[in-house]
Amino acid sequence: MMFADKIKQLREQKNLLQRQMSAALEIDSGLYSKIERGDRRAKREQVLKLAEILNADKDELLTLWLADQLNQVADNEKSVAAEAFKIAQQQIEK
């Protein structure tokens, strides 16, 4: 939930309401609330829009967003996750 925590922190620093965020993203306020709680995943294009709205570093938000997704998948496969990440890292570096 690193991504969710970060966007909540940034939103609160800017004194924005969740309903303002959801309107800017053109989504239901309930859906935005779930994204901010970590109950739903944002789409990549929403992450980019959030970076714009919050004047945040898009690479940082994308990194946290992707890390959350990786952690969610790995959480179900703890016995092999570390080795899988090593293999994936090797492929990324090629």
C-alpha positions in Angstrom: 0.0 0.0 0.0 2.9 2.3 -0.5 1.2 4.0 -3.5 -2.1 4.5 -1.6 -0.3 6.0 1.4 1.7 8.4 -0.9 -1.3 9.7 -2.8 -3.2 10.2 0.4 -0.3 12.1 1.9 0.1 14.3 -1.2 -3.6 15.0 -1.4 -3.8 16.0 2.3 -0.7 18.3 1.9 -2.6 20.1 -0.9 -5.8 20.3 1.1 -7.7 18.5 -1.6 -10.8 16.4 -0.9 -11.3 12.9 -2.2 -14.3 14.1 -4.2 -12.1 16.7 -5.9 -9.6 14.0 -6.8 -12.3 11.7 -8.2 -13.8 14.5 -10.3 -10.3 15.2 -11.7 -9.9 11.5 -12.5 -13.5 11.3 -13.8 -14.2 8.3 -11.6 -16.8 7.7 -8.8 -15.7 9.1 -5.4 -16.2 5.6 -3.9 -13.7 4.1 -6.4 -11.2 6.8 -5.6 -11.6 6.1 -1.9 -10.9 2.5 -2.5 -7.8 3.3 -4.5 -6.5 5.5 -1.7 -7.2 2.8 0.9 -5.4 0.2 -1.3 -8.6 -1.8 -1.8 -8.5 -1.2 -5.6 -5.6 -0.7 -8.0 -5.4 2.5 -10.0 -4.8 2.2 -13.7 -1.5 3.3 -15.1 -3.1 6.3 -16.8 -4.7 7.3 -13.5 -1.3 7.2 -11.8 0.0 9.6 -14.4 -3.0 11.9 -14.0 -2.5 11.8 -10.2 1.1 12.8 -10.6 -0.1 15.8 -12.6 -2.9 16.8 -10.2 -0.7 16.4 -7.1 2.5 17.9 -8.8 4.3 14.7 -7.8 7.1 12.9 -9.5 5.5 10.6 -12.0 8.3 8.1 -11.8 8.1 7.9 -8.1 4.3 7.2 -8.2 4.7 4.7 -11.0 7.4 2.9 -9.0 5.3 2.7 -5.9 2.3 1.6 -7.9 4.2 -1.2 -9.6 5.9 -2.2 -6.4 2.5 -2.6 -4.8 1.4 -4.8 -7.7 4.5 -7.0 -7.4 4.1 -7.3 -3.7 0.5 -8.4 -4.1 1.4 -11.1 -6.5 4.5 -12.2 -4.5 2.4 -12.3 -1.3 0.6 -15.4 -2.7 3.8 -17.1 -3.6 6.2 -16.3 -0.8 8.2 -19.5 -1.1 9.4 -18.7 -4.6 9.0 -14.9 -4.8 12.6 -13.9 -4.0 14.0 -16.2 -6.7 11.4 -15.0 -9.2 12.3 -11.4 -8.5 16.0 -12.2 -9.1 15.1 -13.8 -12.5 12.9 -10.9 -13.4 15.7 -8.4 -12.5 18.1 -10.3 -14.7 15.7 -10.0 -17.6 15.1 -6.3 -17.0 18.8 -5.7 -17.1 19.2 -7.4 -20.5 
